[in-house]
Amino acid sequence: MAFFKKYNGTTNTKLLRIERLIWTLIYGGLLAIVLGAFVDQQEAQDAGLFYNLGGLAVAAGVVLIYVRSRMREEDH
């Protein structure tokens, strides 16, 4: 019995793309927010852009998690 179980994912390419997009948006958005915190010390106007874009990306990722939870994998 393994502590971490391997997630084999889905074979449906549409669902796979959505799952990849979700995590890309969430992690990319969080990275943009952190970069905004570093830029905030130098250029306040640019930091606001990073905060806004990062927040939108994270929000889009969260919405896509809900959308993905409502999708069903077709029986093959």
Secondary structure, DSSP 8 states (H G I E B T S, - for coil): --SS------S-HHHHHHHHHHHHHHHHHHHHHHHHHHHTTT-HHHHHHHHHHHHHHHHHHHHHHHHHHH------
